[in-house]
Amino acid sequence: MGWRMLAPLSMLLMAHTVAAGPRPLELKTGDLVFHTSRSRQSQAIQAATHSPLSHVGLVEVTPSGVFVVEAVQPVQRVPFARWKARGAKGRLLVMRPERLSEDARAAAVAEAKRHLGKPYDWRFGWGNEAMYCSELARKAYSAATGVDFGKMERLGSLEVKALGRQLRERYGGTIPSELELITPASLAADERLTVVYSDYTPAR
């Protein structure tokens, strides 16, 4: 085979390789973004879930920039660049509910923004007076689309034995083992969410 045929073939193979590789970071409204938080409780969340993913927020893309709606203290909307910089080593996982329409995803973000200003829920309850990060993400999509991403888990089913002292202090002595909650890791494990970008190995 002469070089005249080899050159086009090599270019075709290179093009296929590039196309098959990870997609570049292109955020869309409604994307769920995860990272490893550097907050005080991040290590406890990682230990309990056996996952580096300890924080999640919802993306909103606007003409004035890209923002993340997140439940911290308080629930807030921050520029994406600032949100990403807060994560350990700047690593990021982006997941998208591609089966839902753009309008449905936008409605979920609008639902999340209804909770702006609410305090962070340090006790991981399921009421609407306060919010934690994965609760905000799940409830936003549930209210807007009827889809519940992730699986609710009992606190006692997570790896929390080493966190006994911290949890007793948080809950005033008795750890509510039957408390049901949603974690960032549980959201990320939902097969209905597509990985569109990841700095983590494996991606989910």
Helices and strands as residue ranges (DSSP letters): H 3-20, E 32-35, H 42-49, E 55-62, E 65-71, E 75-79, H 80-86, G 88-90, E 93-96, H 102-113, H 133-145, E 153-154, G 155-157, G 161-163, H 164-171, E 180-181, H 184-188, E 194-198
